[in-house]
Amino acid sequence: MAVQRLQKILASAGIDSRRKCEELIISGLVKVNKSVVDKLPAFADPERDVITVNGKKIHAEQKVYYLLNKPKGVICTNYDPAGRKKAIDLIRTDKRIFCVGRLDADTTGLIILTNDNELTNKLVHPRYGLPKTYVARIKGQIVGEQAERIKKGIRLAEGKTGRAAVKILKRNHKESLVEITIKQGLNRQLRRTLAKVGLPVKSLARTQIGKIDSRGVGLGKFRPLTKSEVAYLKKTTNNPGGRPA
């Protein structure tokens, strides 16, 4: 393993977030090979160097990966001063985990939680373009022109959205059910996109992350990702564009 930033090594070992680990370093609580390191940037080799925090040697933490079918009203953050229910509260583990990206509180569906910082950073990076599929229940009847606009991209405050795949599952004069696959992850992207074409969202659920779907995972339930699913995600992030190598 190559030399890495010290705060990244500490975070990967489950000590705390990178920012908190930076504070530990600056406070003089971290030693590398018995020497205090209290300035940044700082680097170490986790396989060769002896690293301690408050006198305790750190060890590489076992990586865990979970798939959660998030209910409505649950938020995707590790800290909430308002005390709302968090996605991490629904996972039974003694590991310090976090969400890969976010779903807003009103959106249900699939989200991955892990303690693998490196994989997380790649999965949320736009260059890899891992597709995510949603089913939106919208007010009114969607027509072909609206679907085409969504497919080609809609201009939002951050710029134009990327191309999307759109499949109309059901529609009548009262409401429509639409499946949409995107590769971006802008804040409330689909809700804002659909509102732009005059289709207010009544409910929104993420049903698929890449080829990983919700089969066997009820709302509010979770399961560990399989070895093959983890391998698939790692292959995807080794090949920009969202397709496994």
Order of alpha helices (4+ residues) and beta strands (2+ residues): beta-alpha-alpha-beta-beta-beta-beta-beta-beta-beta-beta-alpha-beta-alpha-beta-beta-beta-beta-alpha-beta-beta-beta-alpha
